[in-house]
Amino acid sequence: MPVLRERLIEALGSDAVKTAPEDLAVYAFDAYLDGGRPSAVTLPRSTRDVCAIVKIARDCGEPIVARGAGTGLCGGAVPKVGGVVLSFARMNRVLEFDERHRRARVQPGLVNLDLTRHAASSGLFYAPDPSSQQISSLGGNIATNAGGPHCLSYGTTVNHVLGLEVVDANGEVFTTALDDAGYDLTAAMVGSEGTLGIVTSAWLRLLALPESVRVGVAAFDDIDAASEAVSAIIAAGILPTALEMMDDVITAAVEAAFHAGYPTEAAAVLLIENAGFEEDVGASEAAIQAIVTRHGARSWRSARNQAERDVLWAGRKSAAGATGRIAPNYYTQDVCVPRSRLPQALRAVGAASRANGITVGNVFHAGDGNLHPLLMYDRRDEKQVAAVVATGNEILQTAIDLGGTISGEHGIGWEKRDAMTRIYSTDDLATMARVRDVFDPARMLNPEKIFPRGVQCAEVVPP
């Protein structure tokens, strides 16, 4: 440990290396329930610094965990077995802005929303917008292939990454681009959760701001009717830019905290956004209003201006924080089911919450079947923590049983690695582990993530 600290300080300076217990404790957790204390925390300012950190950590036999804003929900950025945390808090700039080709090169620590703010004066925006976009970093978004409300029409992060600069497990730099011949390594890196390399900059695609945006709110007396309306909208050939659902637990918390204007007397609310050319948007909105009415919506309200749209979206994107009025802690589950199975999935979530005595609120991306039940509890109560874990596992199994999967946009990390055996065979996982071994045979980069330990170590035989 003294050698590690001294070498890191020599390479980076003392202000970029943290080893005091109170500093290490800050980096022991992300937004999941479990964590692990690092040996040291580093704050690089450049790609050169990242290379030096990787080489020193390797020499000292320390694993390396890259970290953005620490908003991950699956323990993906926690140093589960110790090692060096590499925080990108100081690598947070827009390095290049190419308005003509609608792209920007950014550092991994840049906050997602700051890129759209930077591009707005040029009539551009960055489409992937996880609900945490006000605080989550683009490097973390790339690591988990983050989605968000607008991925229904624009796609997830992988659809917007044009190229990467990466530091590999040996501390050397390589780059990728979409027009590279051969394998698409850019896509392979996105969603790899820091296990294949450390992204130090990224070229990202920007889109033109739409001519017109409309947001409407439909209220329903039961969740099944709202779920069926979601499927009917898509089945009619209409693709809104966003199609979100909130249940009464969430709308009550949001209204108490933010007064966004959601109807609290409804069992379920759909927030529906259409964007594009004015004429097309108007036609889509009219068609959607007719569909939700046929499926039992008790009311429909369209936002009259940008201010009302902003308030509705602020309420939706602050829903998780609003649950602080219900319990001191919450845990966000992340699963995906076929849209047509939403009613069954939501009934199962309700049954699991009642069986385990946990309050659950649902706020999620209904258009693509990506559920986010918020499990509310008190971390200081071990029984409640155990009940949350049990409820989360039951929701995972429900998604699998309904033909879905265990993550929609937040990754696997530490939390769900053992659940990978529920959807993949040992051979499947061994094949994925071989891909990892090509990039990082010593498994120094973000160890203990994605793959169950037995699959990763015992059954994988080098070719």
Buried (B, 14 or more C-beta within 10 A) or exposed (E): EEEBBEBBBEBBEEEBBBBEEEEBEEBBBBBBBBBBBBBBBBBBBEBBBBBBBBBBBBEBEBBBBBBBBBBBBBBBBBBBEBBBBBBBBBBBBBBEBEEEEBBBBBBBBBBBBBBBEBBEEBEBBBBBBBBBBBBBBBBBBBBBBBBBBBBBBBBBBBBBBBBBBBBBBEBEBEBBEEEEEEEEBBBBBBBBBBBBBBBBBBBBBBBEBBEBBBBBBBBBBEBBBBBBBBBBBBEEEBEBBBBBBBBBBBBBBBBEBBEBBBBEEBBBBBBBBBBBEEEBBBBBBEBBBEBBBEBBBBBBBEBEEEEBBEBBBBBBBBBBBBBEEBBEBBBBBBBBBBBBBBBBBBBBBBEBBEEBEBBBBBBBBBBBBBBBBBBBBEBEEEEBBEBBBBBBBBBBBBBBBBEBBBBBBBBBBBBBBBBBBBBBEBEEBBEBBEEBBEBBEEBBBBBBBBBBEEBBEEEBEEE
